[in-house]
Amino acid sequence: MEQIPQDGVVVAAGTVRGTQSFVHTLTECWRRPLLTALEVLWRWAYGVPALLLLRYEGLRILQATPLDYGALKSMTVLDPMASTQTLAKAMALLVPEVLNVALWLAPLLVVAWVVVSSVGRTLVLRRADGRLQSRVGTLIVLQAVRVVALLGSFAVWFWCMERVAEWTVTGPMAGGGEPNLVGYFSLVIVGTLGLFTLWAVLSWALSVAPLLAMLRGLGVRGSFVAAFRLGPLKSKLVEINLVMGIVKIALIVLAMVFSATPLPFESVTTPEFLFWWWTGVTILYFLGSDFFHVARQVAYLQLWRAYEDGKDFSRG
């Protein structure tokens, strides 16, 4: 069957195929490096000052807290119970100080992220398609809603991890038994991947609402209404969001593998080499992540343009 490119999206028998069009989008974004450069610019314009501020506050807390650094350095996986007790003592000293700083620092960082990301997303999307309207105020509110939902997902994850710890570690220990560390880490990995995938499947509306605001000049309420009334386009957006979740997991796994690569040669490597190696891996991870964020937004845009040419599904 003949496949006709339409705004960069593959259309077969009148149906847009999300995954195949996404592969085409990746190629197009690779050929337009300025899009990724803008994404990197606005993310790092926020991230670098935020990291420096976190570093400053972290060092200040460490200097003001009487930690037993000798005990922390002597921790080993061969004696997990002793290491757990050492960490518990350190956390008992650090948590109150960290919470005092988090009360003012966390809201500041969240508000700054909402504003910077809204402006940055506008710049990237308007560079990708000059026909889009600038709706920075609307995007700020939409991004704030998405951040609240994301923080809620982290709260659910933390609650699940607490329950897992009760089932496999603290519960058996309270009954005089041995903690099931293998079961704990297995459930943590499975639960984390499951929640990560669930977020990727369910959060598509939060990701596409800002784009609809710029496409149609909609307000906050109109953007959310349009996001949930996309008809057949909805399944394609969910498909791309799920693929993005899998890609994100793959990037994390690759970063972990490359980070662990020098460890077998630890006896012949220097701390300076490990520092710069891990710094390089971290930078490459963020660059890859930024590229795929751009690709997702461009894929949403191209799918919408392809469907818009045929039928206005947002009103269906």
C-alpha positions in Angstrom: 0.0 0.0 0.0 1.3 3.4 -0.9 2.6 5.6 1.9 2.4 9.3 1.4 4.5 11.7 3.7 2.3 14.4 5.1 4.0 17.1 7.3 6.6 14.5 8.1 4.0 11.9 9.2 3.5 8.6 7.4 -0.1 8.2 6.4 -1.4 4.8 5.3 -5.0 4.3 4.2 -5.9 7.5 6.0 -4.5 6.3 9.4 -1.4 7.9 10.9 0.9 5.2 12.3 2.4 6.6 15.5 5.5 4.5 15.9 6.6 4.7 12.3 6.0 8.5 12.2 8.1 8.8 15.4 11.1 7.2 13.7 10.7 9.7 10.9 10.5 12.5 13.5 13.7 11.4 15.1 15.5 11.7 11.8 14.1 15.1 11.1 15.1 16.4 14.6 18.6 15.0 14.1 18.8 17.1 10.9 17.7 20.2 12.8 20.2 20.4 15.7 19.2 23.9 16.6 16.0 22.5 18.1 17.9 20.4 20.5 20.4 23.2 21.2 17.5 25.5 22.3 16.2 22.7 24.5 19.6 22.2 26.1 20.0 26.0 26.5 16.8 26.6 28.4 17.1 23.5 30.5 20.7 24.1 31.5 20.0 27.8 32.0 17.8 26.6 34.9 19.7 23.5 35.8 23.2 24.9 36.3 22.2 27.7 38.8 19.9 25.2 40.6 22.7 22.7 41.0 25.1 25.3 42.3 22.5 26.5 44.8 21.8 22.9 45.9 25.6 22.3 46.2 26.0 25.4 48.3 23.2 24.4 50.7 24.3 20.8 50.8 27.9 21.7 51.7 26.6 24.1 54.4 24.5 21.4 55.9 27.3 18.9 55.9 29.7 21.3 57.6 27.2 22.1 60.3 26.3 18.5 61.0 28.5 16.3 63.2 28.6 13.2 61.1 30.8 10.2 61.7 32.6 10.2 58.4 34.9 7.3 59.5 31.9 5.0 60.0 30.4 6.1 56.7 33.6 5.4 54.8 33.9 1.9 56.4 30.4 0.8 55.2 30.4 -2.4 53.1 27.8 -4.5 51.4 29.3 -7.5 53.1 27.7 -6.3 56.4 24.4 -4.7 55.3 22.9 -4.6 58.8 25.8 -2.5 60.2 25.8 -0.3 57.1 22.0 0.3 57.5 22.5 1.3 61.1 25.3 3.7 60.2 23.1 5.3 57.5 20.1 5.5 59.9 22.3 7.5 62.4 23.5 9.8 59.7 20.0 10.4 58.3 18.7 11.1 61.8 21.1 14.0 61.9 20.7 15.2 58.3 17.0 15.0 57.7 15.9 17.8 60.1 18.5 20.2 58.5 17.5 19.2 55.0 13.8 19.7 55.7 14.4 23.2 57.1 16.2 24.1 53.8 13.6 22.3 51.6 10.7 24.3 53.1 11.9 27.4 51.2 14.2 26.0 48.5 11.8 23.4 47.0 9.0 25.9 46.3 11.6 28.3 44.8 13.0 25.7 42.5 9.6 24.5 41.4 8.3 28.0 40.6 11.5 28.8 38.7 11.2 25.6 36.8 7.6 26.3 35.8 8.4 29.7 34.5 11.6 28.8 32.7 10.3 25.6 31.2 7.2 27.5 29.8 9.3 30.1 28.2 11.8 27.5 26.9 9.1 25.3 25.5 7.6 28.2 23.7 10.9 29.0 22.0 11.5 25.5 20.9 8.0 24.9 19.5 7.8 28.2 17.7 11.2 27.4 16.2 9.8 24.0 15.1 6.7 25.6 13.6 6.4 29.4 13.2 2.6 29.1 12.8 2.3 28.4 16.6 1.0 31.2 18.8 2.9 32.3 21.9 0.9 31.5 25.0 3.4 31.8 27.8 0.9 32.6 30.5 -1.3 29.6 29.7 1.7 27.4 29.5 2.9 28.5 32.9 -0.4 27.3 34.4 -0.5 24.1 32.4 3.1 23.3 33.4 2.3 24.0 37.1 -0.6 21.4 36.9 1.8 18.9 35.3 4.5 19.5 38.0 1.8 19.0 40.7 0.8 15.7 39.1 4.4 14.6 38.8 5.1 15.4 42.4 2.0 13.4 43.2 3.4 10.4 41.3 6.6 10.6 43.3 4.5 10.6 46.5 2.8 7.4 45.3 6.1 5.9 44.5 7.5 6.7 47.9 4.4 5.3 49.6 4.9 2.1 47.6 8.5 1.8 48.6 7.6 2.2 52.3 5.1 -0.7 52.0 7.7 -2.8 50.2 10.2 -2.1 53.0 7.6 -3.1 55.6 6.9 -6.4 53.8 10.5 -7.5 53.2 12.7 -5.7 55.8 11.2 -4.0 58.8 8.3 -6.5 59.2 10.5 -9.7 59.3 13.0 -7.9 61.6 10.3 -6.9 64.0 9.3 -10.6 64.2 12.8 -11.7 64.9 13.5 -12.9 61.4 16.0 -12.0 58.7 15.3 -9.2 56.2 14.6 -10.3 52.7 17.0 -7.9 50.8 16.7 -9.8 47.5 13.0 -9.5 47.6 13.2 -5.8 48.6 15.4 -4.8 45.7 13.4 -7.0 43.3 10.1 -5.3 44.3 11.7 -1.9 44.2 12.9 -2.4 40.6 9.7 -3.9 39.4 7.5 -1.3 41.2 9.6 1.6 40.0 9.5 0.4 36.3 5.8 -0.3 36.6 5.0 3.2 38.0 7.3 4.8 35.4 5.5 3.1 32.6 2.1 3.9 34.1 3.0 7.6 34.2 4.2 7.4 30.6 0.8 6.0 29.5 -1.4 8.3 31.5 0.4 11.6 31.3 0.0 12.2 27.6 -2.8 14.8 28.1 -0.6 16.9 30.3 2.1 16.9 27.7 -0.1 17.7 24.7 -2.3 20.4 26.4 0.5 23.1 26.1 0.9 22.3 22.4 -2.9 22.6 21.8 -2.8 26.0 23.5 -0.2 27.2 21.0 -1.9 25.5 18.1 -5.4 26.9 18.7 -4.8 29.9 21.0 -6.7 28.2 23.8 -6.8 29.0 27.5 -6.1 26.6 30.3 -9.5 25.0 30.5 -9.9 24.9 26.7 -6.5 23.2 26.4 -7.4 20.4 28.8 -10.8 19.9 27.2 -9.2 19.7 23.8 -6.5 17.3 25.1 -9.2 14.8 26.2 -11.3 15.1 23.0 -8.8 14.1 20.3 -10.7 11.1 19.0 -8.5 8.6 17.1 -5.4 10.8 17.6 -5.4 10.0 21.3 -4.2 6.4 20.8 -1.3 7.7 18.7 -0.2 10.1 21.4 -0.4 7.4 24.0 1.7 5.2 21.8 4.4 7.9 21.4 4.3 8.7 25.1 4.8 5.0 25.9 7.7 4.8 23.5 9.2 7.8 25.1 8.9 6.1 28.5 10.8 3.1 27.2 13.4 5.3 25.7 13.9 7.1 29.0 14.3 3.8 30.8 16.9 2.7 28.1 18.8 5.9 28.6 18.9 5.4 32.3 20.1 1.8 32.0 22.8 2.9 29.5 24.0 5.6 31.8 24.2 3.1 34.7 26.2 0.7 32.5 28.6 3.3 31.3 29.0 4.6 34.9 29.9 1.2 36.1 32.4 0.4 33.3 35.5 1.7 35.1 34.8 0.0 38.4 36.5 -3.3 37.5 39.7 -1.2 36.9 39.3 0.8 40.1 42.8 -0.3 41.3 44.4 1.4 38.3 42.1 4.5 38.0 42.4 7.7 39.9 39.5 9.6 41.6 40.0 12.4 39.1 39.5 10.1 36.2 36.3 8.6 37.7 35.0 12.1 38.4 35.4 13.2 34.9 34.2 9.9 33.5 31.0 10.1 35.5 30.6 13.8 34.6 30.9 13.0 30.9 28.3 10.1 31.2 25.9 12.5 33.0 26.2 15.2 30.4 25.7 12.6 27.6 22.6 11.3 29.3 21.1 14.8 29.6 21.9 15.6 26.0 20.1 12.4 24.9 17.2 13.1 27.1 16.8 16.6 25.8 16.9 15.3 22.2 14.1 12.9 22.8 12.0 15.5 24.6 12.2 17.7 21.5 11.4 14.7 19.3 8.2 14.0 21.4 6.9 17.5 21.0 7.7 17.6 17.3 5.9 14.2 16.9 2.8 15.5 18.7 2.9 18.6 16.4 3.2 16.5 13.2 0.5 14.1 14.2 -1.8 17.0 14.9 -1.1 18.7 11.6 -1.7 15.4 9.7 -5.1 14.9 11.3 -6.0 18.6 11.2 -5.7 18.5 7.4 -8.3 15.7 7.3 -10.6 16.3 10.2 -10.8 18.4 13.4 -10.8 15.6 16.0 -10.5 18.1 18.9 -14.2 18.9 18.4 -15.3 15.3 18.0 
